[in-house]
Amino acid sequence: MNKTIPIFPCKSLEEVVVFYEALGFDVTYMQSVPYGYAAVKHRIGEVSFTRQKNYEKEKSINGAYILVEDVESVYSEFIANLKKVYGKVFRSGEPRITKISTNKEDIRFNLVDPAGNYLIIGQKKEREGRGNPHSTGTSTIEKRFYSAYTLAHSKNDYRTAYKIIEGLTGKKEEMSQILYAKLLILKLEIEFNLERAAELNETLAEINAINLNRSAFERLIEEKQRLQELLEDISS
C-alpha cells in the first residue's frame, strides 16, 4: 500500500510532540542527534518533524490534507483530548483547531500545530441535507456571503472574510431570515477568532433578538451546532 508522510519543520521537537500527544497521537520515533527528528502516528495518519534552528513559524506555509472517513468522530476525539489535557480548546494563535465546516467539496476542520504547520482534516461529501451552507446562491448578496464563508473556513482568512461581512450587515432588508441568521453566526465566529470583544457582544445581542419560525430554525442544522460551540468557547 502506498503511503505519504509529511515531514514538517519546527524549532522545538518537544513542543510539537507534546501537542500531538495531547491530541491522541502516539510518538513512534524521537532523536536529538545527529539531527533532531520525531514522528507521531494516529489512526488517521502519520506526521514527522525535523528540527531547524532558524525556523520561523510566522513564515510557515507548510501544510497537508488528511482525508478521513469519519471527520466528526476525529474532531470530537481531538476536542475531548485537548479539554482533558489543557482544560480548554485553542481557537486562535498557534496551536489552534477550527470548528467543523461544510464546504462545496468536503466537511472539514483545520488544525495548526505550535510550529505553524497546517493540517486540513476532511471527509468527502457523500450526502446532501446537512445544511450545505456552501451553496453558491443566486443573488449577489448570497454569493458574497458564501465567499466570506469559504475564506473563513477553507483559508482561515478571517480579516478578508470580515470585510465582506461588514459590507453585508447593512443589507438586512434584502436577505431572508435564514441567510441573515447565517451571516450573524459567521460574523460572531470571525469576531471571536479576531478577538473583537466589543463587536462580538453586539453581534451576540442581535442573534438573541432574532425570532426565527420553527421551520426556518430547523434548516440551520450546522449553524445551530456552531453557535452552541461558540457560546461555550465565549463563556470559558
Secondary structure, DSSP 8 states (H G I E B T S, - for coil): ------EEEES-HHHHHHHHHHHT-EEEEEE-SSS-EEEEEETTEEEEEEE-TT--GGG---EEEEE-S-HHHHHHHHHHHHHHHHSS---SSSSEE---EE-SSEEEEEEE-TT--EEEEEEE---S-S--TT---SSHHHHHHHHHHHHHHHS--HHHHHHHHHHHGGGGGGS-HHHHHHHHHHHHHHHHHTT-HHHHHHHHHHHHH----HHHHHT-HHHHHHHHHHHHHHH-
